[in-house]
Amino acid sequence: MSLRNIKKFFVKTVATAISISMIFGNLSICGIGLSQVIAENQSASEIEIELQNKQYVQYKEGENAGVAIQSTLKIYPKQTADTYLPTENVEITASMPKLNGYYPEKASVVEARTKSTTGEELNTNINQNYSASSGLLSVSYENMSNEEGNIYSSYNPVARDEFEIIYNYPKEAYTGNEQEISLNYIVNVKANYKTESGSVTSSQVKEIELKEKENKGELTNFQITELKEKVYKGFLYSNVANKTTYNTDYKTVSTLSILNNENINN
């Protein structure tokens, strides 16, 4: 290689190095580090959302009337063993359907199984809030670190985060079972996933329409309760047809007539 070609090669090499330095220097000025760039290049998987009504009752007993529904919500990332990323935290906002122009008076997650996110059969560390004026049920939870500072990280293709939700409508929503009704939900899920050098976020919004006419389940008495310790804001205390008892420290905040049958915990 001639001296002239050596000089050209040297100039190009230096220019390339300077360009790369300037690019990452500008990213740093903008508050974007190399690790963040690498993290953002790892795309988060889409989130699958499933919803079904396990119980549906239009009830009228004397002056007491209303509609009670129990739904099962399932969410999970569409991941494979090669694309798996552990979940850091999840936020869910569910818009509950109106019936005859009314939102549910009360709505509560009464059982949470977060096997996909935390590996737990029963998760009592969820936060939830329901607004009767807007019909929005908000749920959030985290994949908490253990004593070693590690979060749950295990790929399970059949694992799901499942939530049993019970909600009760006022007597003005009662229409009987003469006509089929449409229940329109909007479920918004946002999840953050841990990467080797940062995190990535995935969001999914799904509109779901479910149709109901005939009652599913039977009426019984149950209590919406509030735990003394801040775990669930709502909890189902049932000891009826399914012979289920929750031995949990609680206080009753209201008593309602609502549905139940032998499959309430399936």
C-alpha positions in Angstrom: 0.0 0.0 0.0 1.4 3.4 -1.0 2.0 6.2 1.4 -0.8 8.2 -0.2 -3.3 5.3 0.3 -2.2 4.8 3.9 -3.0 8.5 4.6 -6.4 8.1 3.0 -7.2 5.0 5.0 -6.1 6.8 8.2 -8.2 9.8 7.5 -11.3 7.7 6.8 -10.8 5.7 10.0 -10.4 8.8 12.2 -13.5 10.4 10.5 -15.6 7.2 11.2 -14.5 7.1 14.8 -15.3 10.8 15.3 -18.8 10.3 13.7 -19.6 7.4 16.0 -18.4 9.4 19.0 -20.5 12.4 18.0 -23.6 10.2 17.6 -23.4 8.6 21.1 -22.3 12.0 22.5 -25.5 13.6 21.2 -27.5 10.7 22.5 -26.0 11.2 25.9 -26.8 14.9 25.8 -30.4 14.0 25.0 -30.5 11.7 28.0 -30.3 8.5 25.9 -27.5 6.1 26.8 -26.1 3.2 24.8 -27.8 0.7 27.1 -31.1 2.3 26.4 -30.6 2.2 22.7 -29.8 -1.5 22.9 -32.8 -2.1 25.2 -35.2 -0.3 22.8 -33.9 -2.6 20.0 -35.3 -5.5 22.0 -39.0 -5.4 21.0 -41.6 -6.4 23.6 -44.1 -9.1 22.7 -47.8 -8.3 22.1 -50.2 -8.9 25.0 -53.1 -11.3 24.6 -56.3 -10.3 26.4 -59.2 -12.8 27.0 -62.5 -12.1 28.9 -65.5 -14.3 29.5 -68.5 -14.2 31.8 -68.8 -17.1 34.1 -71.8 -15.9 36.0 -74.7 -13.7 34.9 -77.9 -13.1 36.9 -80.8 -10.7 36.4 -82.4 -10.9 39.8 -85.6 -9.6 41.4 -86.8 -10.6 44.9 -89.4 -8.4 46.3 -88.1 -4.8 46.3 -84.5 -6.0 45.6 -83.5 -6.1 42.0 -80.3 -5.7 40.0 -77.8 -7.5 37.8 -74.8 -9.4 39.1 -71.9 -10.7 36.9 -68.7 -12.6 37.5 -66.1 -12.3 34.8 -62.7 -14.0 34.3 -60.0 -11.8 32.7 -56.8 -13.4 31.4 -53.7 -11.7 30.1 -50.3 -12.9 29.0 -47.5 -11.9 26.6 -47.2 -13.7 23.3 -43.7 -15.0 23.9 -41.6 -18.1 23.0 -38.7 -19.6 24.9 -36.4 -17.5 22.6 -38.2 -14.2 23.0 -39.1 -14.5 26.7 -38.5 -11.5 28.9 -39.5 -11.4 32.6 -42.3 -9.0 33.5 -41.5 -6.1 35.8 -44.9 -4.6 36.4 -48.4 -4.6 34.9 -51.2 -2.0 34.8 -54.8 -2.9 33.7 -57.7 -0.5 33.1 -61.0 -2.1 32.3 -64.0 -0.1 31.2 -67.1 -1.9 32.6 -70.2 -2.0 30.4 -73.3 0.0 31.0 -76.6 -1.8 31.5 -79.7 0.2 30.8 -77.6 3.3 31.0 -76.0 2.4 34.4 -72.4 1.4 35.4 -71.9 -1.2 38.1 -72.4 0.2 41.6 -69.5 -2.0 42.9 -66.7 -3.9 41.1 -63.8 -5.8 42.6 -61.1 -8.3 41.8 -61.9 -11.0 44.3 -59.1 -13.4 43.3 -55.8 -12.8 41.4 -53.6 -15.5 40.0 -50.5 -14.0 38.4 -48.6 -17.2 37.3 -47.3 -15.5 34.2 -45.8 -12.5 35.9 -44.9 -13.7 39.4 -45.4 -17.5 39.3 -48.0 -17.2 42.1 -51.2 -19.2 42.3 -52.7 -16.5 44.5 -51.4 -12.9 44.5 -52.6 -10.7 47.4 -50.3 -7.8 46.6 -52.4 -6.2 43.9 -53.6 -2.6 44.0 -57.1 -1.9 42.6 -59.6 0.9 42.4 -63.1 1.2 41.0 -64.9 4.4 40.1 -68.7 4.0 39.9 -69.0 7.3 38.1 -66.8 6.4 35.2 -67.1 2.6 35.3 -63.3 2.2 35.3 -61.6 -0.7 37.2 -57.9 -0.2 37.6 -55.5 -2.9 38.7 -51.7 -2.8 39.1 -49.1 -5.2 40.5 -45.4 -5.8 40.4 -42.9 -8.7 40.1 -41.3 -8.1 43.4 -37.5 -8.8 43.9 -36.4 -11.5 46.3 -33.7 -11.2 48.9 -31.1 -11.6 46.3 -32.6 -8.8 44.3 -33.9 -11.0 41.5 -37.4 -11.0 40.1 -39.4 -14.1 39.0 -38.1 -15.2 35.6 -39.3 -18.5 34.2 -40.8 -19.2 30.8 -44.1 -21.1 31.0 -46.1 -21.3 27.8 -49.4 -22.0 29.5 -49.1 -19.5 32.4 -51.6 -16.7 32.5 -52.4 -13.8 34.8 -56.1 -14.4 35.7 -58.5 -12.2 37.6 -61.9 -13.1 39.0 -64.0 -9.9 38.9 -67.5 -9.5 40.5 -69.6 -6.5 39.8 -73.2 -5.6 40.7 -75.6 -3.2 39.0 -78.4 -1.2 40.7 -82.0 -2.1 40.4 -82.5 0.5 37.6 -80.3 -1.7 35.4 -82.6 -4.7 35.8 -84.5 -5.6 32.6 -85.3 -9.3 33.1 -84.3 -12.0 30.6 -86.7 -11.3 27.8 -84.1 -9.8 25.5 -80.5 -10.5 24.7 -78.2 -7.8 25.9 -74.7 -6.8 24.7 -72.0 -6.1 27.2 -69.2 -3.9 25.8 -65.8 -3.9 27.5 -62.6 -2.0 26.8 -59.5 -3.5 28.4 -56.2 -1.6 28.3 -53.1 -3.4 29.5 -49.6 -2.0 29.8 -46.6 -4.1 30.9 -42.9 -3.4 31.4 -40.4 -6.2 30.6 -36.8 -6.5 31.9 -34.0 -6.7 29.4 -30.3 -7.3 29.9 -29.6 -3.6 29.8 -32.9 -1.9 30.6 -36.6 -2.4 30.0 -39.1 -2.3 27.2 -42.8 -1.6 27.3 -45.8 -3.2 25.6 -49.4 -1.9 25.5 -52.5 -3.4 24.2 -56.1 -2.2 24.0 -58.9 -4.6 23.2 -62.7 -4.0 22.7 -64.7 -7.0 23.7 -68.5 -7.6 23.2 -70.2 -10.4 25.1 -73.9 -11.2 24.7 -76.1 -12.6 27.5 -79.7 -13.5 27.9 -80.4 -16.5 30.2 -79.1 -16.5 33.7 -75.9 -18.3 34.6 -75.6 -19.3 38.2 -77.8 -18.9 41.2 -78.5 -16.2 43.7 -77.2 -16.5 47.3 -75.9 -14.1 49.9 -72.3 -12.9 50.0 -70.4 -10.1 51.5 -68.1 -7.6 49.7 -65.4 -7.1 52.3 -62.4 -4.9 52.8 -59.3 -6.5 54.3 -57.8 -4.8 57.4 -54.4 -5.2 55.9 -54.0 -3.4 52.6 -54.2 -6.2 50.1 -57.4 -6.4 48.2 -59.8 -3.5 48.4 -62.5 -6.0 47.8 -62.7 -9.7 48.7 -65.3 -12.4 48.3 -66.4 -14.1 51.5 -68.4 -17.2 50.5 -69.4 -20.3 52.4 -72.3 -21.5 50.4 -72.8 -24.1 47.6 -69.1 -24.5 46.9 -68.3 -24.7 50.6 -65.4 -22.3 50.3 -64.2 -20.3 53.3 -61.6 -17.6 53.2 -60.0 -17.4 56.6 -58.8 -13.9 56.3 -58.9 -10.9 58.6 -61.6 -8.7 57.1 -64.4 -6.3 57.9 -67.7 -6.1 56.1 -68.6 -3.0 54.3 -71.7 -4.1 52.5 -73.9 -7.1 52.0 -75.5 -7.9 48.6 -77.5 -10.6 46.9 -75.4 -12.0 44.1 -74.7 -15.1 42.2 -72.8 -18.2 43.1 -72.6 -21.8 42.1 -70.3 -24.8 42.5 -67.9 -23.5 39.8 -67.2 -20.0 41.3 -63.5 -20.8 41.9 -62.8 -22.8 38.7 
